[in-house]
Amino acid sequence: MSMNTVPERLAALRAAMAANGVAVYLIPVGDPHASEYLPDHYTSLTWFSGFHGENSTFVVTRTESALWADGRYFVQAEKEIAGTEIKLQRMGEPGVPTVEEYCAAALSEGEVLGLCGLTAATALVGKLEKALAKKGASIKTLNLEDELWTEGRPALPDTPAWILPKEYAGFSPAEKLDQLRGKLKELGCTAQFVGKLDNLAWLLNLRAMDIECTPYAMAYCYVTPSRAVLFINTARVTPEAKAELEANGVTLAEYDDVLPFLATETEPQTVLAEAATVNYAVYQVLEKNPALTVKDGTDPLLLMKGVKNDTELAHIREAHIRDAVAMVRFQIELESRLAAGETLTELTVDEILHKYRSSTDKFLVESFGTIAAYGGNAAMMHYHATPEDHAVLQPKGFLLVDSGATYMDGTTDITRTYPLGELTEDEKRFYTWTLQSHIDLAKAVWLDYCECKMIDTIAREPLWRHLINYRCGTGHSVSFVGNVHEGPHSLRGTNSVVMRPGMVVTDEPGVYETDLVGIRIENELVCVHKADNQYGTFLGFEPLMFVPIATSPILPGVLDRDEIAWLNDYHRQVFAKLAPHLNDAERVWLAEKCAAISC
């Protein structure tokens, strides 16, 4: 049977569902480690639906199918599923059912929903069980993805695994394990199952390149008061890494042995296993073992890695200066080639950026696929140009470039929106309002009890004034030599984490008008202590990234005096920090870009 198209794949899936007594099948975006970015082997949702995106779920019933996507992907999802039976469910929009509500409505009493226990998080299964119980329906764990997607499927990743030196990480694996054990004791636990790759990477300083643009190794870790067992394909661990792990009290076991190991563990433990990040297959085994008492709770590693230590912060600052120099050289070349009349495309942007970043010291990989989006393409927040579908740059409008890199000493993420020529009044207005939002957040000061969702509103207010909003968060945390997105904090309306000094977060408000224009201005910031007085403890932000922000599109009279003062001071810092790393011609160019503006 041919399975080259989405309709053919859906037909094969429905046949497999019927053979297994399943009325509904659910495929989340996910791998066994609750990863945001996936190894190609685990992109089953894309294979079955044609949609490329994060934070989504695909549900197939006997007669219909539906895809849930968040606001970042509404435009992209509509294009990618066009011509198929799949209906887009716009998450968070009025009248749109949740995945659980949809599944419950699709099932009758006694019917069964199928899913893969390895790629579904325990928390998702818990929500489904609660919703289905009301209908008398149940859940069955299967793996129809593996059964059907065999031809041309990418292999499981097995890139060499290595250890990030303590001189960069600040603490050794043994020291971090001791810190974790202390946190577990405070939580009333004696052990933890670590399934999330960014948490595990931080804990053991373990790195690899198993996921595109993300230097992590597919692995699990089981930590007790006296042991730390790392489940990984041991053949891919370098001898140096193996020796260092063992010297730090870490025992290696094979990746595929994790379920049998947990099933036969006899040492009594109270095991912390976060339902949001531990997959359902693992959680079931833990719960069935009489020696283990499972406790669901927030993984303490989230906050431990979310607050950067002094060593990490020192290196992050160095990495951002190096990255900023690459960004300056990229912009100089871009402008020069456009001025010379050369035909450039969105793909050219990626090539130039890679040239300058990859030639710098300590470069490992881009931190995500570069988003170079011209004109209306930028209205899709996660647009990616391809050789088959890309725009040619014109001497008008805006070019949005969202890019970053991971170095041995830090991970970067920056967006600039460049004017390429004549702009409309609307484009200037949208740009100025976006810059106003960016500045207002960057210079914000707040009391230390404020949650992230409260700080998020500071950035949105200038756009809200004009009845404009963006369907995404204002900012996200960035890993240290890792994932460009991490927790626990993010600036969005649903995040209740309290910001703390040492947390790194992006500042990236934007305006996205479908098919017309997309504007985003993004820096990385670090939360810092500002003052203590009779009112409490005040916190604020300091910039980590120092790259010129275009001032020519700014409409006069919109930014207030404090906002202009912030922008001019920021540009003074940009010049002071970057000038020593540039040649004479580059410094002249930078001085012009950093020139002060007035009201």
N, C-alpha and C positions, 0 to 999 in steps of 0.2 A: 504493500500500500504506500503510495506517495505521501510524503509529509513535508512538501516544500513550501506550502502556503499556510497562512493562519487558518482558513476554513478547513483544510485537510488535517491540520494538527488538532483542531477542536473536535473534529469528527472522530479522530483516533482516541482522543481523551474521553469522549463520551462513551465510546465502545468499551474502554478499559473500566470506566466508572460502572457501567452496567454489569460487566463481568465480575466486579468486586462488590456488588450490592450497594453502590453509593449513588445517592441522588444529587448531591452537590459536591463539587471539589474546589478547594481553596488553595491558591498559590500566592504566598506573600513574597515581596522582595526580601530575600534573606538567604543567609547561609547558616551553618551551625553555630555561628558566633555573633549573631545579631549585628552584622556589619552594615554600615551605610553604603559603602562602596564594596562591590562584590568581586570575587575571583570570577573569571569568565565561565568557569565550570558551573557556577550557581546562578546564572542568569536565565533561569527557567521561565520566569514571568515574561521576559522579553521574547523568548523563543516561541511561547504559546500565543502571545497577544500582539507582538510587534512594537510594544511600547518600551522606550528606554527612559527610565526615571527612577528616582528614589522614593522612599516612603509611600509605596503603593501596594495595592492588593488586587488580585484577579480572582473572580469567582465564576465558576461555570456550573450551570444547572442543566437539566435534560433539554431545555428549549431555548435558553438565553445565556448571555454572559455579560459581566459588568466589570469595569475597571475603576478603582478608586485612586485619584491623584490629588495632590494638594495644589494650592494656588500658583506655585512656581511653574507647574506643568500643564495648566489648563489648555493653553494654545498649542503646545507641543503634542499633548495627548490627542487632541482633536485631529491633528494632521496625521499622526502615526496610526490611529485606528480607523481612519476614514476608509470607507469601502468594505468594512467588515461588519459583522453582527454586533460587535461589542459596543455597549453603551457606557459613556463616561459618567462617572459619579463624582461630582465636584465637591471634594471634602470641605466641610465647614459651611457650605452654602445652604440657605434656607430650603427646607423640604427634601434635602438629600439624606437618605437613610444611612446609618452606619453599616459597616460590613456585617456586624452581628445581627442588626435588625433585618437586613436584606436576606441573610442566610436563614434566619428563623422563619421569615415569611415564605421562603421558597420550600421549606420542609414540612411534611405532615407527620403525624404521630407514628413513631416506629421507624421513620426514615433515618438515613445516615449521611453525615458529612465526612468527607475524607480529606486528609491533609498529610504532609510529610512531617513527622515529629522532629526530624533533625533541623529543618529550616523554619519551623514555626516556634516563636518564643512562647514560653509557658504562660505569660500574661495574656497573650492573644488567645490561647486555647481556653484559659480560664473565663474570659469574657464570652467566648462562643458557647462554652458549656452552660453558663448561666442563662444565656438567651435561648439556647435550644431546649433546656430542661422544661421551660414553660410550654413547649410544643410536644414534649415527649419524644424528641429526636436525640440522636447521640452522635459521637465522634469516633471515627476509626482512623488509626494511623496507617498510612500506606506510603508508597514512594513511586507514584505513577510518573513523576518526572524522570526518574532513572530508567523506568521501564520503557518509556516511549522515546526519550531523547537520547539516542545512542549514536546515530550517524553524525559525524562532524562535530561532536561535542568536545569542547576543550578539556584537556586532562586536569586533574587536581594539581594545583601549583606545588612546586617543591624546590624553590630557589634556595640558595645557600643561606643558612641562618648564622648570624654573628651577634656579638655583644657590643653595645654602645659603651665606650670607655667611661669610667667614673669621672674623668676630668670634664666630660661634657654633661653627664647625667646628674652629678652632684653627690649621689649615693650609690653604693654597690648593691647588687641583688640581695646579699645577706642583710645589709642595713635596711633595705626596703621591706624585706620579709619580716624583720623584727618590728618595724613600724606597723605593718599590717597586723601582726599577731597582737600587738598592743591594742589596736582599734577593735579587733574581734573580741578581745576580752571585755572591753567596755560595752560591747553589744550583746554580751552573754553567749557568745559563740566560741567554739574551740577550733573550728575549721572553716574553710571557704573553698567553694568550687568557682574558679575563675574561668569564664568562657569567652568574655569579650576581649577582642584582640588588642585594642588600645590599652585596656587596663593591664593585660598580661605583658604587653611590650614595655610599659612603664615599670611594672613590678620587677621584671627580670632583666631590664635593659636589653631585651631581645629584639632584634630587627632582621628583616629579610625583605624580599620584594614580591610577595605572593599576590598582592593586589596592585593593579595599575595605579601608579602615582602614590601609593601608600606603603611605606616600608615595614610591613608586619609579616609575621610568620603564622600560618594556620596551626594553632596549638591550643591546648587546655592546660590548666595547672590546678592541682589539688594541694591545698596548704593545710597542715595540722601544726600543733605546737612543736613537733619534732621533725616533720618531714615537709618537703615540697617536691611534688612529682610533676614533671613537665611531660605532657603527652604530645609528641611530635614525631614526624618521620625522621628517625634518628640518623638516617643516612645523609640527610642534607645539613646536619649540624657540623660546622667546621671543627676540626680537632681542637683549635684554640678556644672556641666557644664552649665545647663540651668540657674541657679542662677547667675553664673559669666557672661554669655553672656548678660543676661538682665541687670546686673549691669553696663555693658560696652556699653549699648545703642543698643543692638541687639534684634530684635523681631523674634520669631520663627514661621514658617508656615510649612505646610506639603509639602513634596517634590513634590507630584503630582499636587499641586495647582499652580505651577509656571506659566504655560501657561494661565490659567484663570485669575490669578492675573495680569499678564502683559497686557492681552487683555482689562481689565476693569480699568486699572490705569488712573486716571483723572488729576493728578497733572502734569502740564507741566514740562518737563525736556528735556535737551539735553543729550542723553544717549550714553556713550562710550560702544561699543560692538565690540570687536576684531573679525573680520571675520575669522581669522585663528583658533580661539579657541571656539567661540560661535556656537552652532549647528544651522542648518538651520531652524529647527522648531521654536526655540526661536526667531531667527532673523526675521523670517517672521511675527511673532506676534508683535514684537517691531515695525516693519516698518508699519504695518497696523493700529496701534493705533495713532489716530490724535493728541493726547496730547503729543506724544513723537517724538523727532527729533533724529534719529539714526546717530551716527558718528562712522565710522570705523577708527581704529587706534591701534597702538601698546599698549598693556596693560601696564600701568605704573608699575603695581605690579611685572612684570618680572624683571625690573632693581632694584626695591626696595628690593626684596628678593635676587636678584643675588649678590648684594654687601652686604656681611655679616657684621653685626654690631659688635662692640667690645665684647659684651657679648657672642654672638654666636661664635666668633672666639676663645675666651678663652675656651669655652666648647668644641669646635671642637678639639682643641689641646689636651685636656684631654682625649677625646674619642679615639683619634688616638693612644695615648700612651697605653691605655688599650687594644685596638685592636692589637697593635704591640706585646704586651706581649703574647696575645693569639696565634698570628701567630708564634712566636718563639717556644712556647710550642708545637704547632702543628708540626712544622718541626722537633723538637727533637724526638717526638714520631714516626713520619713517618720514619725517618732515623733509629731509634732504631729497629723498627719492621721489616723493610726491611733487615737490617743487620743480624737479627736473623733468616732470612729465611722464615718469615711469608708470606703467600699469601695475597696480598692486591689488591684491585681494585680501580677504580675511585670512586666508591660509598663509599669505606672506607674513602677516603679523606674527603668527605663531613661530614661523621659521626664524624671524629676526630675534624675537625674545629668547628662543632656545639657544641661539648662537651666543648671546651675551651672558645668559645665566650659566650655561654649561661650561663656559671658559673660565668661570670664577673658581676660586679656591673652595674646597669642601662641598661642591655641588654633588647631589645624589640623583635627584629626579624632580620633574615638575610636581608640585603638590596637588594638582588636578589638571584636567584637560583645559587648556587655555580657551577662554570664551572671548573671541574677537568677533564682534557683532556690529555691522554697519547699518545705520538707518533703522528701518522697521524691524530688522532681525533682532535688535537689542530689546525689543518688547518681550521676547521670550527669555526669561531670566537665566535659563540654563541652556541657551542655544549653543550648538557646536557646528561650525562649518565643516563640510566634508568635500573631498575632491569632486563629488557628483553634484553638490548643492552648496554654493557659496556666492558671496557678493563681491563685486569689483568696487573698490573705493572710489568715490567721486569727490570733486572739490566743493562739496557742500555738505551740510548736516553734521551729524556726530558719528564717531567711532567709539564704541564701548569696548574696553579691554579689561577683562577680569583674569588675573593670572597669579601664579606664585610658584615657589620652589621649596624643596626640602634639601637642606644642607646638613652636614655632620653636626652643626651647632644651632639648628633652628629651622622652623617652617614658616613660610611667608604666604600672605594672601593680600592682594591689593587690586583695586579697581580704579581706573581713571577713564573719564569720558572726554575725548579729544574733539575739538571743533576742527573740521577739515576745510571749512570755507564758509560761504554764506549760510546764515541761520535764519529761521523764521522767528517771529516774535514769540510764538508758543514754545519753540525749542529753548529760547533764551529764558523765558519765564520758568519752564520746568527745570532747567539747569540751575537757575538761581535759587529756586525754592528747595531743590535737593541739596545744594551746597549749604543753605541756611540750616536745614535739618541736620546735616553732617556736623556743622560747626556747633550747633546748640548742644548736641550730645557730647562732642569732644570737650567742651568747656564746662560741662555740667558738674555740679557739686551736690552731694546728698548725704543724709544721715545714714549711719551704717546699719540701720534696720531695714533699709529699703530693699525690696525684692526686685529681681530683674525685670519683671513685667511693669513695675512702676517706672523704672529708668527708661524702658522702651518708649513710653509715651512722650518723653522729652523730645525724642527725635521726630516723632510723628506729628507733633502739634503744628509746626509750620506748614506741613502739607494738609493736615486736617482743616486748617483755616480756609483752605481753598477747595475743601470737599474732595480731596484726593487721598488715597491710601495705597499701600503696597501689600500684596498678599503673601507676605513672608515675614520672617523675623528681621529686626534691625541689625542684629549681629549674632555671631556664634563664637564659641571658644575655639582656639587653635592648639593642637597638640605640640609637644616638643619633639621634633624629629619624628613626626608621625602623621596622623590623620589631620586633614585641614579642618575638619569639623569634629568636635568632641564635646562631652558634657563635663560637669553637670549644669553649667550656667549657659544661658543664651539670652539675648535681648529680644524677647517676644512676649506677646500678651498672655501666654500660658505658663511661663516659667516663674516658679516661686522661690528659686534659690536666692539667697542673700549674697550680694557681691562682696568679695573680700580682697584686701590688698594682695597682689601677686597674681590675680586672675587676669588672663589675656582674653580680649574679646574684640571682634570687628565692629566697625561703625560704618554701616552701608545702607542708608536709606536710598530710595529711588523712586522714579516715576516710570511707569510702563503703560504706554498707550498702544493697544494692539494695532500692528501693521504700520504704525507711524513712527514711534520713537521709543527708545529705552535709555534711561540715564541713571547711572549709579556712581557714587564716589565713596571709596572704601579705604580706610586705614585700619591697621591693628592698633589697639590701645592696651595699656596695662592699668589696672586699678591700683591707686596709690592712696596712702594716708595723707590727709590734708591738715587736719588740726583737731585738737581736743579742747573743749571749753565747757561752760556751764550748761550748754544745750546738748552735749553729747560728742560723739566722734564723727567727724566729717570725712568723706572720701571723695575722690575724683579720678580723673583719667590723665595719663600722659601718653603722647603718641610714641609708637615704636617705629613706624614707617615714615620716611622723610623723602617724599617725591613731590615735585611741583604740582599744584592744582591749577588747572586752566582758569585764568581770570577774565579773558576776553569775552566770554559769553555772559558775564554777570550784568544784569540790568541795574542801572544806577538807582539809588534810593530805596532798595529793598532790604539789603543787609543793614542792621543797625550798627551803631558805633562800636559796641563790644564785639560783634561778630567780625567786623572789618579789622579791629585790633587783633583779634585772635588769628585771623588769616595772615596778616602781615607779620605777626610774631612767628607763626608757623613757618613762613617762607624764609625768615631770617635764620631760623634753626636749620632748615633744609640746606641753605647755602653754606652755613658754617660747618655742618657735618659732612657734606659731600665734596666741597671744593678741594680739600687736601687730597682727594682720591682721583681728581680729574686733571686733564691737561689744560693748557691755556685756552684753546678754542672752546673746549667744553665748559670751562668756568665762565667765559663770556656769555655763552648760550644760557647757562644756569642763572646768571645774574639777571638777565632779561626776564626769564620766566618767574623769578622770585621778586621782581620789582614790586614795591608797595603800591597799594591802590588807596584811593580816598573815597569819601562818601559821594 
